[in-house]
């Protein structure tokens, strides 16, 4: 496991592709902050931190939109990691651009904590460009 954030994003992507209701990943403060942003922005239903056998886990309840009685569509169409272990991507606040014409969000790790790109731009902050979600 080289990149724990990429692993979390991949687990979310795979679980939604398989139609699962929830996904469990190992917890860290950064993963919790990213998951809370996804919850706040309406991409996942809920995020809970729970400890099982002295191992902290995040339980992320996935969100779907029901089209008919048998068909449901995931709330997250696409989720991808931008800054990777081998190549970190940093962005200044003036370089922050909307994701998918404001239909998506970008998550940025700033000196004031993890926040969406629009919050970082409002606060005049730049930082590490973690991921994009739409």
C-alpha positions in Angstrom: 0.0 0.0 0.0 2.0 2.9 -1.3 -0.7 5.6 -1.3 -3.4 5.2 1.3 -5.6 8.1 -0.2 -5.5 6.5 -3.6 -6.5 3.2 -2.0 -9.5 4.9 -0.3 -10.6 6.6 -3.5 -10.3 3.3 -5.4 -12.3 1.4 -2.8 -15.1 4.0 -3.1 -15.0 3.8 -6.9 -15.0 0.0 -6.9 -17.8 -0.3 -4.3 -20.0 2.0 -6.2 -19.4 0.1 -9.4 -20.4 -3.1 -7.6 -23.5 -1.4 -6.1 -22.4 -1.7 -2.5 -24.1 0.3 0.2 -21.0 1.0 2.2 -17.3 0.7 2.2 -14.8 0.3 5.1 -11.3 1.7 4.9 -8.5 2.1 7.5 -8.8 5.5 9.2 -6.4 8.4 9.3 -7.0 12.1 9.9 -6.5 13.0 6.3 -8.8 10.3 5.0 -11.4 11.4 7.5 -11.1 15.0 6.4 -11.6 14.0 2.7 -14.5 11.8 3.5 -16.2 14.6 5.6 -15.8 16.9 2.6 -17.5 14.3 0.4 -20.3 14.0 2.9 -20.7 17.8 3.2 -20.8 18.2 -0.6 -23.4 15.4 -1.0 -21.4 12.8 -2.7 -21.7 10.2 0.1 -24.5 9.6 2.7 -22.5 9.5 5.9 -19.1 8.9 7.4 -18.5 7.3 10.7 -15.2 6.5 12.5 -15.4 3.2 14.4 -12.9 1.0 16.2 -13.0 -2.8 15.8 -10.3 -4.8 17.7 -8.2 -1.7 18.4 -8.1 -0.8 14.6 -9.7 2.5 13.6 -11.8 2.3 10.4 -13.9 4.7 8.4 -17.4 3.4 7.4 -18.5 5.4 4.4 -22.2 5.0 3.4 -22.4 5.5 -0.4 -25.1 7.6 -2.0 -27.1 6.5 -5.1 -29.9 8.2 -7.1 -32.8 5.9 -7.8 -33.9 6.1 -11.5 -36.5 3.3 -11.3 -37.4 0.5 -8.9 -34.5 -1.6 -10.2 -31.9 0.9 -11.4 -29.8 3.2 -9.3 -27.0 5.5 -10.3 -24.0 6.4 -8.1 -23.7 10.0 -6.9 -20.0 9.9 -7.7 -19.6 9.7 -11.5 -15.8 10.0 -11.3 -13.2 10.2 -8.6 -9.5 10.5 -9.2 -6.3 11.2 -7.4 -4.3 14.1 -8.7 -1.2 14.5 -6.4 0.5 11.2 -6.1 3.2 9.7 -3.9 5.8 10.0 -6.8 4.7 13.4 -8.0 3.1 15.9 -5.7 1.0 18.6 -7.3 0.8 21.9 -5.6 -1.4 24.7 -6.7 -1.6 28.5 -5.9 -4.9 30.1 -5.1 -4.9 32.1 -8.4 -4.5 28.8 -10.4 -7.5 27.1 -8.9 -10.1 26.4 -11.6 -13.6 25.0 -11.5 -14.0 21.2 -11.9 -16.4 20.2 -14.7 -17.8 23.8 -14.8 -18.7 23.7 -11.1 -20.5 20.3 -11.3 -17.6 18.7 -9.4 -15.2 19.6 -6.6 -11.5 19.5 -6.0 -10.0 18.7 -2.6 -7.0 20.7 -1.5 -4.8 20.2 1.6 -3.9 23.7 2.7 -2.0 25.1 5.7 -5.4 25.7 7.4 -6.6 22.1 6.8 -8.3 20.1 4.1 -10.9 22.0 2.1 -12.6 22.2 -1.3 -11.0 24.3 -4.0 -13.7 27.0 -3.8 -13.1 27.4 0.0 -9.4 27.6 -0.5 -9.8 30.2 -3.2 -12.1 32.3 -1.0 -9.6 32.1 1.8 -6.7 33.0 -0.5 -4.9 29.6 0.1 -3.1 27.2 -2.1 -1.8 23.8 -1.3 -1.5 20.2 -2.4 -4.2 19.3 -5.0 -5.4 15.9 -3.6 -8.3 14.8 -5.8 -11.2 15.6 -8.0 -14.8 14.4 -7.7 -17.8 14.8 -10.0 
